[in-house]
Structure formats: C-alpha cells, structure tokens
Amino acid sequence: STVTEAPIMVVRNGGIVENCSLLLISSADDVGSRLPDFDFDNDGNRNRRQDEAWTPATGVLCDSGDCTLKDVSCVVSENARSKNYYMVECIRVDAGPTGAKIVQILGGQTIDVYSEYGIVIRNPDTVTNDTASDIITMGSSQTSVSIQDFVIRNQEDDAVLILGGAQTVRISNCSFTDNGGDGVEVRGGNGLEFLAILDSRLRDNGDDGIDVDQYDYISEDSRVVFVQVLVSGSEILGNEQEGILLQNADSLTVVDAVINENGHGGIDVEHLHNIALRGVVVKNNARTGLSVQAVRANVTVADSIFDSNGIEYDDGERYERSGVHLWLSDQAIFSNTVSSQNHVDGFSLYAVQFLEMTDVDALENENDGFQIQKGSDEEYDPEDNIAPYESKVIFTRVRACGNGNDGIEFFVRHDDDDGSGNGRLRFSPLSGVVSCDNGDFDFELHGGGNLTFAPSSSQIIAGSCRESDDELSSGCRDDDLFDVCGDDVCQPRVVLTNDGRLLN
C-alpha cells in the first residue's frame, strides 16, 4: 500500500482477515528524510518527534462490531531500510461504547518494521483522556480484545499500548522483545477493568516489561482506578527499567512467573489496593525485588523466592536494594517464601499494620534478614487516612540466618517530646523462630519507641555455638527465652508450589 493518511485495511462488523501480510511501500520522496531519534527533556523523559515528514499509516484498523485477524503481519521488504518506510502501528483497535466489540488477534507478527507501536487500543473520542468528560465509567465499555500467539519486536516505542476504551484485554502466548518502550503499557486506560498477560515473554525492552498507569478523571482533583491485572506463567526478563511497574491500578496478581535481571526493580507498585504473588521467582534485578509503596495495600505472597536483588545498585535508599520492601501496608501475609543474598535487607518493612510470616527464610543478605520499622504516631499524615496504630507482627517457623548484620532488627521510632506519640509494635514469635549465625546481632531493638515482646511458650533459637569451646559466643543465650542454635537449623528451605513444582 502507498496510503499515507489512512489505514491500509479496515475490518469491521464481523469481518475476518486470515493469512495476510501488509507492506508499506511509500517512496523515500513521499516520506522525507529519515526520522530523527527521540530526544529527551531535562527529566530524562523521551519526547515525541516534532518532524512531520513521516507516513502516519496504520496497518489494520478494527473500529466497529466484531473483528477477527488470523495470522496478520506487518512486514518490511529487503530494501525498505534505506527507503524510510514508516507505520504508526501495525494494528489499531478503536474501542469504547461506539467502537469495536469483540476483537481477536490470533497469530501474526510485526518484526523490524519501522513503526512506533505494534498494537494500539484506544477510544478515538477520548484520546487525550485528561478531563472529566472523557471518562468511561465501569461497565460502560463492552469491548473485549484478545491477542494470542503474536510476536512484536523492534518497535520504536511500546509493543502494545492501551490508551482506553476496552473493558478487557487478554494477551496470551505472545513474545514482545527488544522494543524501544514498554512490552505492554496502559497509559490512561479509561474503561479498562481487566488486563491478563498469560504464558508470554516480555524481554529486553527499552523501558518496562509491563507498565500500568490508569487515570480516569471524575473531576479535576479526583480519579477512579479499577483495573485488575493478572500476570501468569510469563517471563519478564532483562528490561531496562522495571519488570512490572504499577503506578495506578486496583489489584495485581502474579502467578508462576519469572521476573529476573531487569535494569531497575522486579515488581514496583505505587498505588494499588491488593497484590497477590504465588510461585514467583524474582532474581538478579538491579534494585528491589518487590517494592510496594501503596499506602493501605493488602499484600499476600506465597511459594516465592527473592534472590540477589539490588546487587548492581549502590546509590539511593536502602529499601531500593532489598529483596522485599513494604511501606504503610494495611496487611501483609507471607508463607513458604525465601529472601536471600540481596544487597541490603531480605525484608525491609515499614509500619505494616498487620504482618504475618509463616515458613519464611531470610538468609545471607548483606545487611539484615528482617528490618521491621514503626514510625512514631506523629509521623502519620491525616491525608493518607491512617490513624496512629500499633503494628502487630507474628512469626511462625521463621529463620533469619547468615545475614551480614542483624538477623531481625526492630527500629521503633519515638517523637522528640514527652514520648506520648512513641511508635508501638507488638512482636509475637510463635513456634520455630530462629535467628542464628548473623554478623552482628540476632535480635536488635533501637529507635526509642515501644516494643511489646510477646513470645509463645516455645523457645526462640538465637546465637551461634562454638563446637571447639565450652562457652557460647556473645550472641548465644540459653535461658527461659532463647535456646541455642544447632548445626542444622539454618538449612535452606525447599520451596514447592501448590502444583508440586520445585522453585530454584
């Protein structure tokens, strides 16, 4: 096609296209000089091109009724690289109340095509998505988009960009690699209620593997967020920024996924209500394995491993180099999970209102196994809708062994006046709590606040024993509270998932 201002093909109202390749063949004279690279502003954000000498063509447009694309690809000819052929996106879905309804993209690819995006989903009536009139309320959009067995590589920006309009987007068995932006990005995403990324590979992209920032405005100062994100059976590897970045969403569920070797963090959550991880391996990311700074979030982690994160990052706050970091969560429940060999702490936990750890190990981290902080009552901002509270921490069969500094450190802050606003934390170690062979202390308390230590009748194991000496090392006590470390209490935990898989 030589079109320059319109889609090459429009599919609507039940149309089906199968086994079709699209090639843009505008001449170099039509397109103009080769497009310049993106430039950057002072904050490091990439600016869009100002040069208009390009061909704003779309490969396939689905904009009304049902649309099915089977093995539809955007391709480039052998000599196209020297002729500046350009396409805005291979496939565009115009969704929303008046747009496409059921869109199925089954098989196909866009590889090495000089285009900005692989697939774009948008509501053409609310492209700017920045005023109250733009909102698509929950349930008002009935558009469903399914992307299956599709390969997108070497796009200028995102592989898949979701601007809004669709109610559900399901991506399964896809490969999005080596793109200049994100593997999958939700930017605005008005009307989007459910995003699923299943059995897919998002690797070596120039920004994040997955980036979700939903912002539906209901007034100038208020917005509603309701998208639920599911990532299952997927690999998110080697992206230049975060593996998964959730800036605004309702919930995130990650199941049986590998999130390794990303240039920033593995999973970074900023504003969200619920997060659940099960059977997840998060390793060798340059910053924190899991960071949840969403105030009042509920966090559940089971059958997971956080290993060797933050190793390549020596600047910034300590939480940016830990296995797991939580900030002001309402509730956090961890089970059958290991955080080991991270650059700073295994678990860095600040003012979690209710924290329960069962069958959890923090092993051989460079600083603390667990650093548990509680701020003074004066630190809490009423705008966060948080009243002063006592943090409650319950440990059952928890081991903190071989860490470079402390096994379990409590930092309970106080105010600087009369002490009436001191932080309050209640620690309840139940059976099988072990802190042994750590570089400094097995348990340490500082900060001046109030700690209620409420163990069960079971003894806590602490300290390290010298086989060659009759005396115990300085950290080892044998009395009514602490028992002595044995030789086998710090063996690595075997992490099995519910379906019997052994996580490495």
NORPELIN-V291553 format. One line per field, one symbol per residue. psi: psi as a letter, one per 30 degrees, with the letter a starting at -180 (. if undefined). A space follows every 50 residues. Layout:
psi->???
This chain:
psi->kgkfglkekkklhgkkkkhkkkkkhkleeeealkkllklkafggkkllkf kgiljikkdkkjgkalkkjjhklklklegfffghkkkelekkjjaaegal djkjjjllljkgkilelekkkljffheehgleffkjlkffkgkkkkjkhk kkkhleblekkjfaekekkkkkhljjlhlfblekkjjdhkfkfkkkjkhl jjkhlfblekjjikijkflfgklkkgkkkkjkglkjkglfblekjjejle lkkkkhlkjlhlfbldkjkejlekkkkkhkkjkhkfbkejjjgjkglkkk kkhlkjkhlgegjflalefgglekkkjhkekkjkkhkkjkgleclekjjj hkejkkkkhkkjkhlfclekjjkkllfffkkffghjlklkkkkkkkhkkj kgleclejkkjjlllgcgffgklkkjkjkbkgkkjlhleclekkklffak kjjilafklkkllkkjfflflllfgkkjafeklkklfgfgkkkkjklegg kkk.
